[in-house]
Amino acid sequence: MNDIPLTHILFVSTALFFIGMYGLFTRRNMITMLMSIELMLNSVNINFVAFNKYLYPDQLNGIFFTIFIITIAAAEAAVAIAIIINFYRSHYSIDVEDSGEMKW
Amino acid sequence: MKFELLVAVIIFILLFIKVGSREWENKTVLNVVNILLLVNFVAGFFMNADGTLFSSMFRTNKLMELQKNMLNLGTLIISAQAYSWLKNHKHVLEFYMLLLSTLLGMFFMISGGNLLMFYLGLELSTIPLTALCNFDLEKRQSSEAAMKLIISSAFSSGLLLFGISLVYGTIGTLNFSEISQHLSGSPLQLFAFILLLAGFAFKISVVPFHLWTADVYEGSPVAVTSYLSVISKAAFLFVFVSVLYTVFKPIAGEWYKMLFLLSVLTMFTGNLFAIRQNNLKRFLAFSSITQIGFILVGISGSSQMGSASVIYFLLIYIFSNLGAFGVIAFVSAVSGKENMDDYKGFYKTNPFLAWVLTISLFSLAGIPPTAGFFGKFFLIMAGAGKGNWLLIIIAALNMVIALYYYLKVVKAMFMDENEQPIEKLSISTLPKLAMLICVAGIVVIGFIPAVYNYIYSLSFGL
């Protein structure tokens, strides 16, 4: 377990976070954007679990936080998909470029 | 805990009405809900107990009770104003259930003494709100607004969480009081703080993070817009002030510079964009961005007066913004008109509504007899306590620019001619009462020094 240093795991999680951010900024499909946001949230989960395991093994704060993040991300995705379905009903598309009625 | 329990009880009562076999008429439901909210508001003043619960995850004191009372009051006023819109809506009970869930989330967020509790409250207060933005189910713009809000709020909570995880990694606790003891200001902690600040800035729409604001305000139903711009923003600002002043106290020098930059950007951008708007909801969106800029000036004062002036200003802001939104909500619900050109000659047909809107706009602009002047005055005084005169001069300049576009609306209502002005509208009792409360608040609060003194005695400095 301790063969892998903490910095490696942090590198992975930070990379994942910024890949998610990049995806959110470049993708135009709403479902893909949602997936990118999940990527960002999961990188935070990795961070919490890694910090908890390596630096503060005597407590459970980080693990608890992870469980809550997973739950809330699910709730958020549910509401977001409901909104996207409603969006599709009026626009017949889930491309963000089509949501340009209100500008400036 | 009483505030949270009461709101939860009301949500359950509404749920039982919903699942019950009997069909309720909209008017009955609205009356019942408004009475419940009134009871909720009045009960907020009695039987309050200070202290902490659940190993300081939940804490409460006199200041938090005051803040919760303010939020309760705002919700009550919005509910009364939404009467003419909800009367004909199919999903009244769902509207109130979602609305009260967000209120519950804000209460937990204000009382949270732990980053976990704070995060849970934050999500509980934003996720139902995005569903509320979509409440005009048939309108294209409404679903567009909800989509923009949920994507940007999910993104901002991602940033916030990454910041929280780094704080946890460097300090090893999530408790507010322990974090402030161990914060050393190392580069990693500063990075974490910037991410946290970005998350907050999204929620209160500070300038580089404000892009969702105008679209969401324009697309959502007006009642939801006023809730977003007043209640949700006020709750986040309360938490923002307390987090900055207590948790991030050790790095006060660093965040002062950030706030300075952000407030200058916010005031200028909000003002310059507000000038070119024609839709009144969009116009108020940019004006509320500008107000956030002024509030940041007050926060940057980082003294006891800083936090007192922010809370005092928000109390006035609730009245003045809800007064303006109340009129716009009513006109939009009855006649469907929201553009500034439609309001030309408004005074001739609807003098009462025109006066309410005028007084509210004067208060937002900060013209002396109204309370808005005193609110802005205290904010700027608090900011001046730091001795950064450049910031104060910029704030004063922006107050002048703001006056231009607020008066443009007043001019359209009182002086411009119009072939087809909005016809005479008859106002039902409840919205009228809400508007009168707003006007009374705007006129009276500035002249009662006890209000400010009470807030000052409760607040805390750096």
Chai-1 contact restraints between the chains, C-beta under 6 A:
chainA,res_idxA,chainB,res_idxB,connection_type,confidence,min_distance_angstrom,max_distance_angstrom,comment,restraint_id
A,F17,B,F162,contact,1.0,0.0,6.0,A-B,restraint_1
A,M33,B,I151,contact,1.0,0.0,6.0,A-B,restraint_2
A,I37,B,A154,contact,1.0,0.0,6.0,A-B,restraint_3
A,I37,B,G158,contact,1.0,0.0,6.0,A-B,restraint_4
A,M40,B,G158,contact,1.0,0.0,6.0,A-B,restraint_5
A,L41,B,G158,contact,1.0,0.0,6.0,A-B,restraint_6
A,V44,B,L161,contact,1.0,0.0,6.0,A-B,restraint_7
A,V44,B,F162,contact,1.0,0.0,6.0,A-B,restraint_8
A,V44,B,S165,contact,1.0,0.0,6.0,A-B,restraint_9
A,N47,B,S165,contact,1.0,0.0,6.0,A-B,restraint_10
A,F48,B,S165,contact,1.0,0.0,6.0,A-B,restraint_11
A,F51,B,Y168,contact,1.0,0.0,6.0,A-B,restraint_12
A,F51,B,G169,contact,1.0,0.0,6.0,A-B,restraint_13
A,Y56,B,G172,contact,1.0,0.0,6.0,A-B,restraint_14
A,N61,B,L174,contact,1.0,0.0,6.0,A-B,restraint_15
A,F65,B,L116,contact,1.0,0.0,6.0,A-B,restraint_16
A,I72,B,E123,contact,1.0,0.0,6.0,A-B,restraint_17
A,E76,B,I127,contact,1.0,0.0,6.0,A-B,restraint_18
A,E76,B,A154,contact,1.0,0.0,6.0,A-B,restraint_19
A,V79,B,I127,contact,1.0,0.0,6.0,A-B,restraint_20
A,V79,B,A131,contact,1.0,0.0,6.0,A-B,restraint_21
A,A80,B,I150,contact,1.0,0.0,6.0,A-B,restraint_22
A,I83,B,N134,contact,1.0,0.0,6.0,A-B,restraint_23
A,I83,B,A146,contact,1.0,0.0,6.0,A-B,restraint_24
A,I83,B,M147,contact,1.0,0.0,6.0,A-B,restraint_25
A,I83,B,I150,contact,1.0,0.0,6.0,A-B,restraint_26
A,N86,B,N134,contact,1.0,0.0,6.0,A-B,restraint_27
A,N86,B,S143,contact,1.0,0.0,6.0,A-B,restraint_28
A,F87,B,S143,contact,1.0,0.0,6.0,A-B,restraint_29
A,F87,B,M147,contact,1.0,0.0,6.0,A-B,restraint_30
A,S90,B,R140,contact,1.0,0.0,6.0,A-B,restraint_31
A,S90,B,S143,contact,1.0,0.0,6.0,A-B,restraint_32
A,S99,B,E144,contact,1.0,0.0,6.0,A-B,restraint_33
A,E101,B,Q141,contact,1.0,0.0,6.0,A-B,restraint_34
A,M102,B,D215,contact,1.0,0.0,6.0,A-B,restraint_35
A,M102,B,E218,contact,1.0,0.0,6.0,A-B,restraint_36
